[in-house]
């Protein structure tokens, strides 16, 4: 081999640097988003994809700066954010149907063709096609470039081909826009007017629209969980002059859709039945507590906030059934002694966990060992002492969350330490020794609770004694 040939087969170190790999990943991702915009420009005005609207009274210099900023935003959004926004007028629904399909699928198809091209050029880097390629030869010699191109194509396939790009209202008043979603949705009614003005009707309108949007990825079943007060009275705390609101309890509303029904409407009706008050003379039902001071602005600064959290489902590896419908809960609500992180004061609170999940839950790791979900489901029944609520993998996540969420509770923390935290903790199909019941964990927790309460009591006593001496 001649010296010239040896030099030609050597890849420059700068090409193999991590900065090159990162730059290639961002550039290929930007080209993917550019493909979406190019296809969209066939159906909408190209200027609307790059330039934001400006008022006619703005000066030419400000318009120029605004245009540059709009172009920079589009470029940075595509390269760094890995998404593109295609805004259209509110009364233009032309992007629905076939045109939307062209826009959403063109991105991953373009990325796949680009990856195949990079692969072919790399394999035939000594041929005439390689020599005629306008790109620097050092780029095409690096085997990492086709790998990165295939990775970007895979990402595009997941986001584009699986249709996680619905149309939703919004876009700052410009109409609607194409954005990415999964099957999870939720709404927090931070302003009390959402409840007091019309009893929650407008909020339910928004929630129904959220369900309708996420139905594009699956509409076989769906559900929503909200949290309501256990009672509608303030409770006076001895350590505070400000009364505290009552504890909350979860209320699930789940629906399995029929063949010719609208899932969003059925979920809304189920929410109204589970969380609404009866209406008179055909009036729209109001959500519970909509006109109660607990949800209104008050002098106690202890207002409750209503929230709804849900999921629509398309069964991938199991049939659509009621027990497989989100939100999932493994362990029922149970009262635990929970210590406040603010002042370590104990309170008896109801603890329950709900989850919504999009994807697959196949393995869980404890002490550097992975366990499959089938074994984990059986083990959770022994650990939590509650039967498996559903055979779907997402329900197992609810059981794992029951184990992991322990803050403020010594009983739950003791269970976590035994099941997950010890060096010899492991998942077993049939444990040789039965796991303790929650009553036994609570007996263990009393020792820790008494020690903490003694420490806080003695600390408060010393502080009072020091303050007394200081005053004297």
N, C-alpha and C positions, 0 to 999 in steps of 0.2 A: 504494500500500500504506500502510495506517495504521500509526501507531506501535505500536498494540496487536498488529496482525497480525505486524509485524516482530519484536516481542518473543516472540510465541508460537512462531515458527519458529526461534528461536535456541536452540541447545543449551547448557546451562550448562557452563562449563569443567570443573567438578568431575565431571560425568558422564563426560567424555571423558578424564579423568585415568587414568594407568596403574594407580592403586590401585583404581579402579572396575573396570577390566577384569580385574585379578587377583582381586578379590573376587567378580565374576560367575563367573569360571572355577571358583573353589573352591566357591561356593554351588551351581552347577549340577552339579558333580561330587558334592557331598554329597547332592543330591536324587537323583542316579543310584543311589548306594549305598543311600539310604533306600528306593528302589523295590524293591531286592533284599530288604531287611528286611521291608517290608510284605507282599510276596508270601510270604516264608518264614513270616511269622506266621500264614498260613493253614494251615500244615502242622505247625508246632511251637509250643510255648508262647511267647507274646510276651515273657514275663519272662526266658526263657533267652537272648533276643537282647540284652538290655540289662543284666541284673544277673548278676554272678558269684555262685556259691554261697558261702555263708559258714557257718561252724560254728554250731550251735545255742547254744553257750556264749558267743558274742560278745555284747557289750552292744548296746543299742539305738542309742547314739550312734555306736559303731564301725560298726554295720550301715548307719546313715544315711550316714556318710562313705564307706563302701565302695560304697554304691549311687550316690552322687554321682560318685565316681571312675569307676565302671563306665559311667555315662551319658556322662561327659566323654570317656572312652576311645573309646566307640563313635562319638561325634560327631567327635572329632579324627581317628580312623582313617578315617572316611568323607570328611572334608573335605580333610585334609592327606595322608593315606596313600593315598586313592582305592581303598580296598578294604574289604570287610566280611567278618566271620567269623561263620558260622552253626554253632554247636555243638549237637550232639544227643547223646543217650545212646549208649553204645557198642553196645548191643544193638538199637538202632533203625536199621534200614536203609530207612526209608520215604522218605528223600530221594533214593533212587536211581531211575533211570528217568524217568517222566513228570513227577513232582514236581520233580526236580532241573532238568529242562528248563524248566519254568515259572519257577523262581527265576532261572536263569542268563540266560534270554532276556528276562525282563520288564524288566530294567534298561535295555538298549539300546533296546527298543521304547518305554519311557516317555521316555527322553531324546530319541528321534527325534520323538515326538509333541510334546514340550515345545518342541523347536527349531522345528517347523512352526508351532506356536501363536505363538511369539515372532515368527516371520517374517510371519505373517498379520496380527498386531496392528500390526507396524511398517509394513506396506504400507498398511493401512487405518487409519492413526493419526488420520485426520480424521473417521472415521465414528462411528456410534452405539455399535458394539461397543467401540471404543477408549475412548469416553467412559465407558462402564459398567465398564471394567476397573478392579479395585481397586488395581492397581499404579500408582505415580507416573507421570504422563505423560512426565516427562523421561527415565525409564529406557527407555521403549518407543520414544522418538524416536531414540535412538542406534543407528545401523546396526551397531555392533559387537556388540550383544547377540545378534541371531540368528546371527552368525558364530561367536561363542563357544559358543552352544547347539549348533550343528551340529558344532563341533569335539568337544565332549563326547560327542555322539551317535556320532560316528565312533570315538572311543576305546572307547566301550562296545560298538560293533559288533565291533571287532577283538578285544576281550578276551572278550566274552560269546558272540557268534554263532559264533566260531571254536572255541568249547568249550575254552578254556584254563582251565577251572575244574573239576578232577577232585575226587574224594573220596579222602582219604588217612587212614590211622590217625594218631592223635596227639591234639592239642588239650589237652595237659596232663592226660590221664586222663579227659577229659569225653566221649570217644568219637571221632567223626570230625568233620571240618570242611571247608567249601568254601573253597579257596584257589586262587591262580593259578599255573600252571606253564607252561614251554615244554618242548621235547623233550630238554633237557640234564639230566643227573643225575650224581651222583658221591658217593663216600664215602671218608673218610679214617679209618683205624683207628689213632687216636692212642694208645689204650691197648693194650698188648701182649696183654692177656687175650683180645681179639677173635680172635687167632690161636692162642694157646697153649692155651686151655681146650678148644676143640672143633675145632681145625684150620681155623677160618674158616667153619664151617657157619652159625653165627648171622649173621655178616657177609654171607654169600651170601644168606641168607634176606631180610635187609634190602634188599640190592641187587636181588634178584628182585622184591620188592614195589615198589621204585622204578621198575623197568622196567614192571611191570604198571600202575602209575599213569600213567606217561607214554604208555602205549599208547593212552590215550583220545584222543590227538591224532594217532595214526598208529602202525600196527603192521605195516607192510610189511617193514621191515628194521631192524636195530639192531646196535650193537656197543659194546664196552668196551675201553679200553686200560689197562694197568697197567704198573708198572715193577719189574723184578726185577734182583737183583745179577748182574753178569757172572761173579762167583765168590763163594764164601762164606768168604773169608778177610780178616782185617784187614790193612791195609797200614800199616806204620810210616812216619810222616812224619819226615824228618830234622830239620825245624824245630820239631817238637813232640814232647813226650813222650807225647802221647795218640794212639793209632792211629786212623786214619780208616777209615770203612767203604768197601767197594768201590764203583765206579761202577755206575750202573743202565742198563738197556736196556729199551726199550718192547716190550710184547707185546700185539698186537691180537687180539681175538676178535670176529669179525663174522659175522652170520647174516642170510640172506634168508628171511623167513618163508614157510611153505607155506600152502596154502589152509585147512587144518583143524588147524593146530598153534598152540600158545601161544608167542608170541615170548619172553616172559620166561623160560619154562622152557628154551627152546632156547639162549638166550644164557647162562643159567647152566651148562648142560651143556657149552657150548663153552668157557667160562671154566675149568671144572674140567679139561677135557681139555688146555687150553693152559697152565694154571698150577698144576695139582694133581699130587700124587704118587699112584701106584697104591695101591689099597687091598687088604687081604687079608680073606678070609672075609666078604665083603659089607659091610665097614665103610665109613663115609662117607669119600670121598677128602679128604685134607688139602691145603691150599694149600702151595706150596713155601716152605720156610723157616719154617713155623709153629712148629717146635720148635727153631729155630736161635738161638744167642745173638745174632746180628745183629739180630733183631727183638725181643729181650727186654731188659729193663732191665739195665744192666751198669755196671761201675765206669768204663768208658771214656767214658761219656756220648756215645756215637756210635751210638745205636740207629737202625735204619732204620724207616721208617713205610710201611706198605702203603697204597696208594690205588687206587681204581677210578673211571674217568671215562668216561661213555658218552653215547649219544644213540639215540633211536628216531626213525624217519623215516617220513613220509608224502610220497611223491613228488608235487610240485606241478607241475613243468614237464618232468619226465623220468620214465622208467620206473624201477621199483624193481629195482635190480641190485646185484650184489655189489661191483663197483668203485665204485658210487655210495653205498655204505653208510659211515656215520661209524663211528669217527673216521677222518679223512683225513690222509694224509702224502704230501708231494710228493717231497722229497729223502730218500734212505735215510740211515741212520746213518753218520756219518763222524767219524773222530778229528781233533780240532783242538787246537792249543796254546791253552789258555785261562788267562789270568792272574787270580789271585784279587783281588777287590776289597778284601780285608783287608790283605794284605801284598805284593801284586804278585808273588807267587810263581807260576811257570808250572807247568802240569800238562797232560798229554795226556788229553783227555776225549772221550768219544763224544757227539756233538751230533745230536739229532734232534727234530723238532717234530711234534706231533699236534694236531689241532683238531676240535672239534665245533661245529656252527653251526646256528642256527635262523633262517630268513629268506631273503632274496635278496641276492646279491652281484652288482650290475650294473655298477658303475663304480669306478674307482680314480683318485685324483688325484696327479699328479706335476707340480711347478712350475706350479701353478694351472691345469692342463689336465686334463680328465677323459677317461679311456679306457674303452671298454666291455669287458666281461669276455671276449668272444670274442677281441679283439685282445690282451688281457692274457694269456690262456692261451697263445697262440702265442709271445708275447714271453718268457714265463717259461721256455719250453722252451729258448730261445736263451741266456737269462741263467743258468739253473740247470744247463744241460747234462744234464737228465733229461727223459724224455718225460712228457707229461701223464698222470697216473695215472687220471683219470676226467674225463668231459666235464661233470660237474655243476659248478655255480658254486662250491659249498663247497670243492671240491678246490683251486680257484684261491686261496682264502684261505690254505690250507696253504703254497702257493708264496710268497705275499706274506709270510707269517710267517717263512719261511726267509730272505727278504731282510732283514726288519726286526730279527730277533733276532740281535744281534751282540755283546752285552756280553762283554768279556774276551778277544775273539778279534780280532787284527789282520787276519787273512785275511778273515774275514766282514765286518769293518768296511770294508776296502778295497773289497770287492764292493758293499756298500751305498753307499759314497761315489760309485763310478762309475755305478751304475745308478739311484740315487735322489737322491743328495745334491748333485750338481753342478748349476750353473745351466742347463746344456744337456742335462741328463738327460731322456730321453723314452722312450716306448714305441713300438717299431717292429715292423711285421710282418716285414720282412726287413732286419735291420741291415746297413748298408753295410760295416761292419768287424766281424768276429766278436768276441764278448765273450771275455775271458780265461777260461781254465779254472781250476778250483780249485787245481791245482798251480801255476799262474802267480800266482794271488793269494797262495799260501803263500810263494812266492819273494819277492814284494813285501813280505810281512809280516815276513820275517826281518830286514830292515833296522830296522823299528820295534821288533821284539822285542829285538834286540841293544842298541839304544840304551837301552831301558827297563831291561834287565838291568844294563847298565853303570851307569846312574844309581842303581839300587837297591843295587848292590854298593858303589859309591863312597860312597853315603849311609850304609850300614851300617859301612863302614870308618871314616868320619869319626866316627860315633857311638861306635864302640869306642875310637877314639883319644882322644876327649874324655873318655870314662868313665875311661880309663887315667890321663890327666892329673889328673882330679879325685881319683882314689884316691891318687895320689902326693902 
